[in-house]
Amino acid sequence: MLLITRFIYLYICLKWAAKFKIEEKPINRSTSVATATLKETNSPIASEFIQVVKDEVEVAQAVLHATSRDEDIPYSGFMVNTEYFPVTERQMKQIWRYLRRPVREGSPTELDVEATVNQIVSQGLLLEPVLVPRRVNKAELLLLIDQDGSMVPFHALSRRLAETALHGGRLGKSGVYYFHNCPMEYLYEDSYHQQAELITDVVTHVCTNRTTILIFSDAGAARSRYSEERYAFTKEFLEKLNKRVRYIAWLNPMPRKRWFGTTADEIASLVPMFEVSRRGVLDAIGVLRGRPTNFEGRRI
């Protein structure tokens, strides 16, 4: 546990150092080095950085303590060995490829065997083959990732999900946005929450009738708490998405038995929610393909 805590602490320090990096400015030659050093030491960023690191380490320790009692999740390997995931990289790439919306597009280059045979039957001879455009995958995926807080222990997994979706999924179009706890007004194009975009703009201008939404968040299950405010904001956000997007699924890194009595349990009644496992990700993709499921994650 000590090794894991040190690993998390080092990771958070590096991340927040990048997030609060002070822009370098040329120092006036008349200003002494001692004066410049004093100004940097008294920066309000220092105290904010220390408090944030302390908060996130405590949250990460709480999540580790909770998951360590779960025999289904070998937490030590999950945290220390970056090659261990509930779903391997190869499996992720294969699963993303099930998300398809084939549309014939472009110049006719593919032989339509059935149409060609029918033409021969009707005309009595083969004048020319019937060609059709090739099928192109037009599926669009928008991956929404909960970042920081109780999701710190799962950052490596969220990065792997994003990387395989963007570069190995062979999707027609894919994108990633980030949020913290629940989307309220903004979504962020970067994991440091610096490049903000209004949710209304994302829904209006980014989402199309082909877009599918996959949300990756513990939904409050990591802290084993229920938040009425978080549930209300999440419900409002999902209602905005449903006006524009037809298929939405939710991946939760916490096991299902940890959802009971938390905000995740209530949110699971609003949107199909699945555990992060090979079966869970497959079922989530099934929802995005339009396959009906009940809210317990089983296909009907």
N, C-alpha and C positions, 0 to 999 in steps of 0.2 A: 504493500500500500504506500510506503514512503517513497519508493522509486516512482510509482505512478504519479503521486502528488508532485514530486519534483519535475517530472516530465510535463505535467499540465502547467505548472508554474512557469517553466521556461518557455513553453509554447505561448502562453498568454502574454508574458513580458515582451516577446518578440513581436507579437501581433499588435499590441497596444503601442509599442514603440514606433511601429510603422504608421499607426493611425494618428498619433499625436506628434508626429515628427515636426520639429520646428524648422521653418524655412530659414536657410542660411542667408545671412545678410553681411555685406562687407563691413568690417569694423573700422571706424574712423581711426586714423593713425594717432590722433591726439588722445584717444580713449585708452586707458591702461588695460592690460589684460585682467587685472584684479577686478576692475569695475565691470568689465564684460562678464566675467565669471559670476560675480555677485548678482547681476541681473538675471542670468540664466537660472541660478539656484532659487531665486525668489519667484520664479514663474509659477502661476497658478496651475499650470499643466502638471507640475510635479506632484502636488498633493492630490489632484484629480486622478492621475495615473495610478498612484499608490492605492487609493480607495477602490478604484475599479478592479485592479488586479486582486485585491483582497476579497472583494465581493465575488468575483468569478471563480477564484480558487475555492471558496467556501461552497459555492453552488456545485462545482465539479466534484468536490469531495462528497457532497450529499448524494449526488447521482451515483457515484461509485459505490457508496455504502449501500444504496438501495439495490443496485443491480448485482452486488456481490452476493446477496442472499438468494439470487435466482439461479438455480442450477442450469437453466436453459441457456444462459449467456455467460460464456467464459470471459469475464470482464478483463482479467489480467492480460490475456492474449489480445483482446479487442483493443485495449488502450496502448500497449507497449509495442506490439508487432503491427506495423502499418500495413502488412500484407494480409492480415486477417480481417475479413468482413463477413457478415451474415450472407452476403452474395458476392461472389468473386467478380473480378473485372470482366472476365470472359463471359460469365453468365449475364452480367448487366448488358453488355453489348448485344448478346443474342436476344435478350428479352426486349430491348428497345426496338429491335427489327421486326417484332410482332406488331408494332404500332404502324399500320399502313393504311393509306387512303389512295389506292392506285387510280390514276387518271390517265387516259390516253392523251398524249400531248406531243406536238411536233410534227415533223414530216412523216408520211407513211413509209415505214421501212420494215415492218414486221408482217409476216405472212399470216393471213386469216384463213386457216385451213378449211373451216366449215363453210365460209362464204365462197371460197374457191371451188369446193366440191359442189355446192349448190349451183354455182354458175355453170359448171361443166354439165350437170344434169339437165339444166334448163336449155342450154345452147347446143349440147351434143358434142362440144369440143372445147379444148382449152385455148382461149384467145390470149389471155394474160392473167397472171395471178392477182388475187385481191390482196392489197396491202393496207395495213392500218398503222397508226402511230403507236409507238412503244408505250407501255404503261410506266408512268412516273409516280413515285411516292410523294403525295402532296400533304401528308400528315404534318400538322404543326403542333409543337409541344412548347408550353411555357412552364418552366420549373420554378416554383416559388419556395425558397429555402429560408427557414427560421435560423437566424444566426445569433451567436453569443448567448449569455445567460446560461440556462440549463442545457442548451444545445452545444456547449463547448466540447464535451466529450465525444460528440458525434460530428465534429467538423471534418475530420478525415473522410468519413463516410459520405457527407454531403458533397465534398469536393469530388469524390469518385463518381457519385451520381451525376454531377454536372459535367464532368469531363467525358464520361462515356456517352451521355446523351448528346452533347455538342459535337463530339468528334468520332464517335463510333456507332451511333445509332442509325445512320443513313436515313435520317428523317428529311422531309421536305424543307422544314424550317424549325429551328429550335432557339430558345432563349432562356436566360436565367435572371430572376430578380430575387432580392433579399429583403427580409423584414425582421423585426425583433418582437417575439411573443405573439403578436397578432397584427395584421395590417390594419392601420387606422386611417391614415390620410395619404401616406406615401409608400411607394416601393422603391427599392434602391438597386441601381445597376451594378454596384460593387459591394463586396462583402464588408467593407469598412463603413458603409452607410453614409457616404459622402455625396454620391451622385443620385439625387432624389428625383423622382418622377411621380406626379399625381396619379393616384389610383384611377381616377376618372379618365385621365389621358391614356393610361395603359389599356384600360378596358375598351375605350373608344377607338384608339388609333393602332394599337398593337394586336389586339385580339380580332380574329375573323371568324367566319362560320366554320372554318376548318380547325380552329385552335382547340386544343385540349389542355387542361390544367392539371398539374400534379404538384401537390403541396407536401413538403417534407418538414414536419414539426412534431415535437412531443406533445403539443397542445395542453401543456400543464401537467402531464402525467409524471414527469421526472421529479417534480417537487411534491407529488402526491397531494395536490391542493385543488380546490374548486374556486374559480374566480368568476363571479357574475359579470363583471366588467369585460373580462376577456371573452367570455361566451357571447356577450351582446355585440362586441366589435367584430368578432369572427362571423357571427350570423349576418350582420349587416354587409360585411365584405362578400360573403358567399352569395347573398341576394343580388349584389351588383354584378358578380360574375355570371350568375344564372341568366341574367337578362341578355347576355351577349354570347356566352359559351354553353355548349350543350353537355359536354362531358367533363366532370371534375372528379378526381380521386385524391386520397390523402394517405401518405406513408408516415407511420409513427415508429421511431426507433425503439420505443419502450414496448415490452411485451404486453399482450392484451390484458393479462390479469392485473397489470398495474394501472389500467385505465379506470377501474371501478371507483366511483366516488370522486373523480377528478373532472376537470373541465373537458378532458379528452372524451370521457364517457358521454357527455352531453353533445359535444361536437360530432361524435360518431353517429348521432341520430339525424344530423343534417346532411352529411356527405359520407359516401363509402370510405371507410378507414381501414387500413391494413397494417399488419406488422411488417417490419423490414426483414424479409426472408425471401428465398427464391420463390416460394409459393405465393407469398404476399405481394411481391412485385409483379409476378405474372397476373394475379387477380386484379391488381390495380391497372395494369395495361389492358386487361380484358374490359374493365369499365370504360377506359378511354377509347376502346374500339367499339363501344356501344353494346357490349354484352350485359344483359340484366343480372344484377346481383342483389341479395338482401343486404341490410346494413351490418350484418355480422361477417361480411367478407366472403360468403359462399355463393357460388353461382347457382342461379335458379334453373 
